[in-house]
Amino acid sequence: MTKLANRVISIFNRKTSMRLAMPEWDAVDDICRRENIKRKRLFEIIENNKDPKLGFTCSVRLFAITYMHKHLPNYLPKQKNGKNNYEDIFETIKFMS
């Protein structure tokens, strides 16, 4: 299983901690680079727009997945070696364990 990384974050000048898997932290950082905003600002945007029934960490995960899904190409062909694209993801996750 992929290890969770705990980080202290600041949202509206309030410090808290959040645990995400490293690929989730990477996704958040990729989104920030693409949108040219700081991580703190992205977290504040998520906090302001999240469903009040959901926790903050869950909302960050949901945002990152939805963002990546929306910005992926509509069609990803099979790899040249005949593997499906999802097979490499499982190999990557095992590697990070």
VMD Tcl script that draws the C-alpha trace (Angstrom):
set ca {
  {0.00 0.00 0.00}
  {1.19 3.50 -0.78}
  {2.34 5.43 2.27}
  {0.50 8.55 3.33}
  {2.49 11.75 3.76}
  {1.39 14.12 6.49}
  {1.96 17.83 5.80}
  {1.13 20.97 7.72}
  {-0.92 23.29 5.53}
  {-2.37 26.75 6.01}
  {-5.92 27.66 5.03}
  {-7.00 31.25 5.67}
  {-4.12 31.68 8.15}
  {-5.25 28.61 10.09}
  {-2.72 25.79 10.30}
  {-3.85 22.20 10.07}
  {-2.41 18.92 8.85}
  {-3.51 16.72 5.99}
  {-2.48 13.21 4.97}
  {-2.43 12.27 1.31}
  {-0.61 9.61 -0.65}
  {2.39 10.95 -2.58}
  {0.63 10.62 -5.97}
  {-2.19 12.76 -4.53}
  {0.29 15.44 -3.39}
  {1.87 15.27 -6.86}
  {-1.55 15.73 -8.48}
  {-2.25 18.79 -6.32}
  {1.14 20.27 -7.24}
  {0.55 19.52 -10.95}
  {-2.80 21.31 -10.79}
  {-1.16 24.30 -9.12}
  {1.53 24.48 -11.80}
  {-1.04 24.18 -14.58}
  {-3.27 26.88 -13.05}
  {-0.33 29.03 -11.93}
  {-1.54 29.30 -8.34}
  {0.01 28.46 -4.99}
  {-1.08 25.35 -3.12}
  {-2.40 27.51 -0.26}
  {-4.69 29.36 -2.69}
  {-5.96 26.11 -4.23}
  {-6.78 24.77 -0.77}
  {-8.66 27.97 0.08}
  {-10.68 27.68 -3.15}
  {-11.51 24.06 -2.35}
  {-12.46 24.98 1.24}
  {-14.80 27.73 0.00}
  {-16.52 25.47 -2.53}
  {-16.60 22.05 -0.87}
  {-19.74 20.21 0.12}
  {-20.22 20.92 3.84}
  {-20.98 17.23 4.39}
  {-17.49 16.25 3.20}
  {-14.25 16.64 5.08}
  {-11.48 18.78 3.67}
  {-9.10 15.93 2.79}
  {-11.87 14.06 0.99}
  {-12.75 17.26 -0.87}
  {-9.14 17.73 -2.00}
  {-9.01 14.16 -3.28}
  {-12.33 14.54 -5.07}
  {-11.24 17.84 -6.61}
  {-7.94 16.39 -7.86}
  {-9.59 13.32 -9.38}
  {-12.31 15.42 -11.04}
  {-9.80 17.95 -12.35}
  {-7.54 15.28 -13.81}
  {-10.49 13.41 -15.31}
  {-11.82 16.56 -16.97}
  {-8.44 17.49 -18.43}
  {-7.42 14.06 -19.74}
  {-7.78 13.43 -23.45}
  {-11.06 11.76 -24.33}
  {-9.29 8.76 -25.78}
  {-6.15 7.01 -24.69}
  {-5.17 4.23 -27.10}
  {-3.68 0.99 -25.81}
  {0.04 1.09 -25.37}
  {2.21 -0.31 -28.17}
  {3.10 -3.36 -26.07}
  {-0.58 -4.36 -25.99}
  {-1.04 -3.51 -22.33}
  {-3.97 -1.47 -21.13}
  {-3.10 1.96 -19.74}
  {-4.34 1.07 -16.25}
  {-1.84 -1.79 -15.89}
  {1.08 0.63 -15.52}
  {-0.73 2.46 -12.74}
  {-0.85 -0.69 -10.60}
  {2.84 -1.30 -11.25}
  {3.58 2.29 -10.16}
  {1.51 1.93 -6.98}
  {3.31 -1.30 -6.05}
  {6.64 0.42 -6.65}
  {5.75 3.25 -4.24}
  {4.73 0.90 -1.44}
}
mol new
graphics top color blue
foreach p $ca { graphics top sphere $p radius 0.5 }
foreach p [lrange $ca 0 end-1] q [lrange $ca 1 end] { graphics top cylinder $p $q radius 0.2 }
display resetview
